[in-house]
Amino acid sequence: MNQLLEGEELTPIGDLAKSLGLTTRTLRYWEEVGIIESAQRADGATRGYTPYYVRRIKFIMKLKELGLSIRDMQELYVAYGEAKQTDRVIPRLIEILDSHINKVDEKMAKLASLRKEVVDYRQRMANKFNYGS
């Protein structure tokens, strides 16, 4: 979908970065690691993004917000690149999200355990030195 459809325009990298609250460096990095693509403008100057790639960048931003890693996004990009079909990508996305949910659950359990240890230690110190609880 690197081709512009009738009536579509390329969005220059600077304009896109600004509108999405990203830096051009972030967009270039995502290109370097292979999770997005851009199109060369007709004048050969600045890179630009078709509306299709703008939608993909917004999807990547959502995945990043959910805490997925660059590696996870690369896997999805490869899966999509091989299939070019949503019905082939969605099962892989669900697998990755399930794995991510498990990791989040593990982190939450560790944080809950750490919180309990801190609260218990605080209580022991307060009792030992007669400070209020």
N, C-alpha and C positions, 0 to 999 in steps of 0.2 A: 504494500500500500504506500509505496514511496512515490507513486504517481498522483498528481493532482487531478481531481475530478473537475468537470465543468463548473466554473464559478467559484472554485476554491482558491485560496491563496496560501502561500507559505507564511508562517509566522516566524519572523526573525528570532534568533536565539535570545537576544537581549530583551525583546518585548515579551517573549514567553516566560523567561526567568522572572522578570518583574511582575507579570500578571499572576504567577503561581507562588511568588514569595520564595523563589529559589535563586541560586547564583548561576551565572553562566558556567562557572567551574564545575558545579554539581552536574549540570546537564552534560558537559564534556566528559566528566568522569564516568557517568552512566553510559555514555557512548563507548568510552574506552573499555569498560568491563563487559560490554555487549548486552545491555538490557534495554537500550533504546537505539533508535536510528534517526538520522536527519537526512534532509535532501539538500543538495547543492542548489543554490538559487541560479536562475537562468543567467544572471550577469557574472556568475562564477565567484561572487564575493562571499557574503555571509551565509552561514548555514541557516536553514529554516526547517520548519516542521509542518507537515501536512496535518489537517484536522484529525486524521486517523492516528498519527503519532502523538498528537496533543492528548487524545483520549488515553492512549497507552501510558503516557507520562503521568496523567492523573491517577491511573490505576496503580502504577508503581508507587506513587506518593501514598496511596491508601495502604498498600502492602507494607511500606516502610513505617507508616504510622502504627500499623498493627504489630510492628517489631520483626518482620521477616528480614532475613539477612540478604546480602547481595547474592550469595550462593543460591539461596532459595529462588530469588528472582531470575538468576541466570538459568536455573533448571526450568522454570516456567517459560522463559523466552525460548529455550531450545525445544521444549515440548510444543509450544505454539508454532515455532518455525518449521518443525517437522510435519505438523498436522495442518496448520492454518485453519483449524476447526475448533470452535469453542467446545464442542462435545468431547473432544480429546483432551483439552486443557483443563476443563473443570474437574474431572476426577483427580488429576495430579495436584491441582490447587487445593482440593479438599484434603488430600493426603498430607500436603505440606502444612495446611492449617491445623489438621489434627495433631501432627507432630509438634507444632508450635504451641498449641493448647497444652499439651503434656509438659513442655518445657516451662510454660508460664505457671502451671500448677505446681511443678517442682520448686520453682523459685518462690512462689507464694508460701509453700509449706516451710521452706528454709527460713524465709523472713518471719513467719509466725513463730517458729521455734526460736529464732534469734530474739524476737521481741519478748517472748516469755522469759528467756535467760536474762535479758536486760532488766525487765520488771522485777524478777526474783532477786537479782543482785542489788538493785536499787533498794528493795525492801529490806534485805539483810543489812545494808549499810545504814539505812534510816533507823532500823531497830538497834543496831550496834551503837550508834552515836546519838540515840534519842532524838532524831529529827522527825518531824511530822511525816505522816504517810500520805 
